[in-house]
Amino acid sequence: MQLVEELRVPGLFTLVLLGHALLSSGAAIDVNRTSEQGEATITGISIPVPLFATSLKNYADPAQECSPYNYPPVANQMNSFPAIGSKASILPNDSAALDKWKTISGSIPTSIGLKTQPPGGDYPANDPDCWWTYQQCTIPKQNGIPPDLEDAPEPSTLGYGFDDGPSCSHNDFLDFLQSQKQKATFYFIGSNVASYPLEAQRALADGHEICIHTWSHPYMTTLSSEDAFAEIWYFVTFSFNCNLSMSPQIQMVKVAVGVTPTCWRPPYGDIDDRIRAIANALGLQTIMWEYDTADASVNGQSITEDTVENNYISFLQTAGSGTFNSTGTILLMHELNNFTMSEAMKYYSQISNAFQYIVPVGVSLNKTQPYLENNYSLPTFEQYISGTLMVNASASPITSSLSSTPSPTLGQSVGSTNSASRVAMEFRLAHVLLTALVLVFTCRP
């Protein structure tokens, strides 16, 4: 009641503030959602802070960054994909996928059965399938399958990367990496690329390496071989009809970003020789990790934010002990949400001091051709550590006019533990409450 009495008849300044709050809490926000460059500028809004500051301050605004938008080159092809966030299966009319599966299926081991999560007690202790989830096996027991990569071959080097993107709220994080002149490897989920293609474009435009993290982020060993194939296929390649003068087989990332990755990481690290064989048949290198921050596993019970902090500290202590002096390593981190990204920023300086070099995984391998396209290259390790962070970066996505009107199927994110829409709503509510406080302190008679 006191608040209502304090508002009284608003003056011009009050009306401006109230209008600003109402606009900010509305569903439609007038921002540039028409290009990667425009999308990259959406990092916050200016709001007045009563008593504590004399000028406007920027705050990250999920209502802007995470509001759905329509990207026609992707939206127009969604009938050729599984539903966003749903486990993939080969679509009945996808002759290219069916033909490819028929071609490679004969090379996939049939003696390896489906697994359960968590691992069941009846699985043989000698780990005949090289099941990583069971005992972190990375050297296949089946012939003809290359081993997983779990470390960076260069000494005192961290293979730097993040899973589960693109995150709709990653602009502050990517701005930070840019300010540090730091490139990374991003393991993108296909459904997230479909939902936020401009965010995926930014990662490539900034010079980061992109790898595959499946279509919907399932435990791969629990899937049939055909469905496991589909989880990778619909990130790598899909068949569709369009008026574009291109091959009838175009990749989701090719459509959204402009490149076709040749590396992948299984969700949760869940892989065995059957899944390795499928990925290998599709020309993909399997990238794992040696150390885990557990930043994506916070549940408030067995794994807390303090757990993540302790994992970072333990990793830094291991690095400080000289463990990586002869061979580098790979640390599992995530672009999943604001907590995981803020932790990465928080510990970046200490990690920089603990390692002589921090590079994308592909750079640590001297893998200068990370994509099927030959118009985009990564620098060699020597080039990177000498200051050449980007070379021959001319890949481009299919372009078309864009709209801020969301597609019915886009604007969802897979892998996140908290809803972007909920965060956005909480931000709007907080913004309105903050503006109400401003009115209280500025509209006294």
ChimeraX attribute file (.defattr): number of C-alpha atoms within 10 A of each C-alpha:
attribute: neighborCount
match mode: 1-to-1
recipient: residues
	/A:1	5
	/A:2	7
	/A:3	11
	/A:4	8
	/A:5	10
	/A:6	15
	/A:7	18
	/A:8	13
	/A:9	10
	/A:10	14
	/A:11	11
	/A:12	8
	/A:13	12
	/A:14	19
	/A:15	13
	/A:16	11
	/A:17	18
	/A:18	18
	/A:19	13
	/A:20	16
	/A:21	21
	/A:22	14
	/A:23	15
	/A:24	22
	/A:25	20
	/A:26	11
	/A:27	13
	/A:28	14
	/A:29	14
	/A:30	9
	/A:31	13
	/A:32	16
	/A:33	24
	/A:34	17
	/A:35	18
	/A:36	18
	/A:37	15
	/A:38	13
	/A:39	20
	/A:40	21
	/A:41	15
	/A:42	21
	/A:43	19
	/A:44	17
	/A:45	13
	/A:46	13
	/A:47	18
	/A:48	17
	/A:49	16
	/A:50	17
	/A:51	9
	/A:52	7
	/A:53	9
	/A:54	9
	/A:55	10
	/A:56	12
	/A:57	12
	/A:58	12
	/A:59	12
	/A:60	16
	/A:61	20
	/A:62	23
	/A:63	25
	/A:64	24
	/A:65	26
	/A:66	23
	/A:67	22
	/A:68	23
	/A:69	22
	/A:70	25
	/A:71	27
	/A:72	17
	/A:73	21
	/A:74	26
	/A:75	18
	/A:76	14
	/A:77	17
	/A:78	18
	/A:79	12
	/A:80	17
	/A:81	25
	/A:82	19
	/A:83	15
	/A:84	22
	/A:85	20
	/A:86	14
	/A:87	18
	/A:88	26
	/A:89	19
	/A:90	22
	/A:91	17
	/A:92	8
	/A:93	11
	/A:94	14
	/A:95	14
	/A:96	16
	/A:97	22
	/A:98	15
	/A:99	11
	/A:100	14
	/A:101	20
	/A:102	11
	/A:103	11
	/A:104	15
	/A:105	17
	/A:106	9
	/A:107	13
	/A:108	19
	/A:109	17
	/A:110	10
	/A:111	8
	/A:112	15
	/A:113	15
	/A:114	13
	/A:115	20
	/A:116	13
	/A:117	11
	/A:118	8
	/A:119	11
	/A:120	10
	/A:121	8
	/A:122	6
	/A:123	14
	/A:124	10
	/A:125	9
	/A:126	8
	/A:127	15
	/A:128	14
	/A:129	21
	/A:130	21
	/A:131	25
	/A:132	21
	/A:133	18
	/A:134	19
	/A:135	11
	/A:136	17
	/A:137	18
	/A:138	22
	/A:139	16
	/A:140	21
	/A:141	17
	/A:142	16
	/A:143	8
	/A:144	10
	/A:145	17
	/A:146	17
	/A:147	16
	/A:148	19
	/A:149	20
	/A:150	19
	/A:151	23
	/A:152	27
	/A:153	20
	/A:154	20
	/A:155	17
	/A:156	20
	/A:157	27
	/A:158	28
	/A:159	26
	/A:160	24
	/A:161	25
	/A:162	22
	/A:163	24
	/A:164	27
	/A:165	30
	/A:166	31
	/A:167	30
	/A:168	28
	/A:169	26
	/A:170	25
	/A:171	21
	/A:172	19
	/A:173	18
	/A:174	21
	/A:175	15
	/A:176	14
	/A:177	18
	/A:178	13
	/A:179	9
	/A:180	11
	/A:181	11
	/A:182	17
	/A:183	24
	/A:184	23
	/A:185	22
	/A:186	28
	/A:187	27
	/A:188	27
	/A:189	28
	/A:190	31
	/A:191	32
	/A:192	27
	/A:193	31
	/A:194	31
	/A:195	31
	/A:196	28
	/A:197	29
	/A:198	25
	/A:199	28
	/A:200	25
	/A:201	24
	/A:202	22
	/A:203	24
	/A:204	21
	/A:205	18
	/A:206	19
	/A:207	22
	/A:208	23
	/A:209	24
	/A:210	29
	/A:211	30
	/A:212	28
	/A:213	26
	/A:214	29
	/A:215	31
	/A:216	26
	/A:217	22
	/A:218	21
	/A:219	18
	/A:220	25
	/A:221	26
	/A:222	16
	/A:223	20
	/A:224	16
	/A:225	23
	/A:226	17
	/A:227	16
	/A:228	25
	/A:229	27
	/A:230	26
	/A:231	27
	/A:232	25
	/A:233	24
	/A:234	27
	/A:235	29
	/A:236	24
	/A:237	21
	/A:238	22
	/A:239	20
	/A:240	18
	/A:241	11
	/A:242	11
	/A:243	5
	/A:244	9
	/A:245	6
	/A:246	9
	/A:247	9
	/A:248	14
	/A:249	15
	/A:250	19
	/A:251	20
	/A:252	29
	/A:253	27
	/A:254	21
	/A:255	21
	/A:256	26
	/A:257	26
	/A:258	23
	/A:259	27
	/A:260	22
	/A:261	24
	/A:262	20
	/A:263	22
	/A:264	22
	/A:265	24
	/A:266	24
	/A:267	21
	/A:268	15
	/A:269	18
	/A:270	21
	/A:271	28
	/A:272	30
	/A:273	27
	/A:274	28
	/A:275	23
	/A:276	26
	/A:277	25
	/A:278	24
	/A:279	24
	/A:280	20
	/A:281	18
	/A:282	18
	/A:283	14
	/A:284	20
	/A:285	20
	/A:286	23
	/A:287	22
	/A:288	24
	/A:289	21
	/A:290	14
	/A:291	17
	/A:292	15
	/A:293	22
	/A:294	19
	/A:295	27
	/A:296	23
	/A:297	15
	/A:298	17
	/A:299	11
	/A:300	10
	/A:301	7
	/A:302	8
	/A:303	14
	/A:304	15
	/A:305	19
	/A:306	12
	/A:307	17
	/A:308	20
	/A:309	17
	/A:310	13
	/A:311	17
	/A:312	23
	/A:313	16
	/A:314	14
	/A:315	18
	/A:316	18
	/A:317	13
	/A:318	13
	/A:319	21
	/A:320	15
	/A:321	11
	/A:322	12
	/A:323	14
	/A:324	22
	/A:325	15
	/A:326	11
	/A:327	14
	/A:328	24
	/A:329	25
	/A:330	23
	/A:331	21
	/A:332	18
	/A:333	23
	/A:334	24
	/A:335	28
	/A:336	25
	/A:337	23
	/A:338	16
	/A:339	15
	/A:340	22
	/A:341	21
	/A:342	14
	/A:343	18
	/A:344	21
	/A:345	15
	/A:346	12
	/A:347	14
	/A:348	16
	/A:349	11
	/A:350	13
	/A:351	20
	/A:352	14
	/A:353	12
	/A:354	22
	/A:355	20
	/A:356	15
	/A:357	20
	/A:358	25
	/A:359	23
	/A:360	26
	/A:361	30
	/A:362	26
	/A:363	29
	/A:364	27
	/A:365	17
	/A:366	18
	/A:367	15
	/A:368	17
	/A:369	18
	/A:370	21
	/A:371	21
	/A:372	12
	/A:373	15
	/A:374	14
	/A:375	14
	/A:376	21
	/A:377	20
	/A:378	25
	/A:379	21
	/A:380	21
	/A:381	22
	/A:382	12
	/A:383	15
	/A:384	21
	/A:385	15
	/A:386	9
	/A:387	10
	/A:388	13
	/A:389	20
	/A:390	18
	/A:391	16
	/A:392	12
	/A:393	15
	/A:394	14
	/A:395	17
	/A:396	17
	/A:397	16
	/A:398	14
	/A:399	15
	/A:400	12
	/A:401	10
	/A:402	14
	/A:403	14
	/A:404	17
	/A:405	13
	/A:406	15
	/A:407	18
	/A:408	11
	/A:409	16
	/A:410	23
	/A:411	23
	/A:412	22
	/A:413	28
	/A:414	23
	/A:415	21
	/A:416	16
	/A:417	13
	/A:418	12
	/A:419	14
	/A:420	22
	/A:421	16
	/A:422	12
	/A:423	15
	/A:424	20
	/A:425	17
	/A:426	15
	/A:427	19
	/A:428	22
	/A:429	15
	/A:430	14
	/A:431	20
	/A:432	20
	/A:433	13
	/A:434	17
	/A:435	22
	/A:436	18
	/A:437	14
	/A:438	18
	/A:439	22
	/A:440	19
	/A:441	12
	/A:442	17
	/A:443	15
	/A:444	11
	/A:445	7
